Amino acid sequence: MADFAVTRTVQRLELDANAVLKEAWRLYKRLFTRSLVMGAVVFGLLNIVNELVRSGQAGVLVGLVSIVVTIAGTALLQGGLVEIVRGLHVDGDDEATAFDALERASGRLGKLVAVSVLVGLGVGLGVLLLVIPGLVLATRWAVAVPVAMLEKGTARGAMKRSRAIVAGNGWNVFKVLFAVGLLTGIVSLPFTLIGLHQSPFGWWIAATLGSVLTAPFTAHALTVVYYARVQPERPVVLEPRQQWPSIWDDEDRPSL
């Protein structure tokens, strides 16, 4: 895997939420097949476990295992989706397979899981405090997963770095989160409703399809936000055979 360099400073440029969504949609279409395969592998396995819990055929232990596996699997998928975009950001000719991306993300799985748990707990507690604090924290930590995948440091360091990246553009990042949440909610709702009245296999198909079709767009949007803030002068995805010389010191290179 080729390294690429990022700067630890963030340029204070206005983030264009509409441009982020358009770029995320472009990535979604370009990477659709690989994203579909990755999502099918991860969510297909997760929903088998979740169906056992949902149907009441599993005990408390399996229920706890389901929570752990869901967090780990979702974190792995998010990291893999970030990795695919990273490859195209570094080299427009990079065509890592879905399984290559998941394998690379597995090297950061511990940190990705830690970030997911900490962010989830923080936002969840914030929502309990009259909702608004939860929305604020969700915005500040919006790019914690891309940071965890692409940069050095700990899980808590990734959350602090996310806050620094978002600073000054909180409202625009929130608009991206709101739009992504609304769009993915609209797409996933029919699958959720259909799954409620199906056999276990029908529920598995509906739940997996709903997640597979929506998760990549969310991951791509947040990855675009990350690059738009950290390297605004550079395209998120390079054209084939295009090279972009690095200007950062080796000490800033993330170790992947």
Protein Blocks (a to p, Z undefined) as FASTA:
>chain_A
ZZddddfbdcdddddfklmmmmmmmmmmmmmmmmmmmmmmmmmmmmmmmmmmmnopacfk
lmmmmmmmmmmmmmmmmmmmmmmmmmmmmpmkbccdfklmmmmmmmmmmmmmmmmmmmmm
mmmmmmmnoolmmmmmmmmmmmmmmmmmmmgcdfklmmmmmmmmmgoplmmmmmmmmmmm
mmmmmmmmmmmmmmmmccfklmmmmmmmmmmmmmmmmmmmmmmmmmmmmmmmbcfbdceh
iacddfbdfklpccZZ
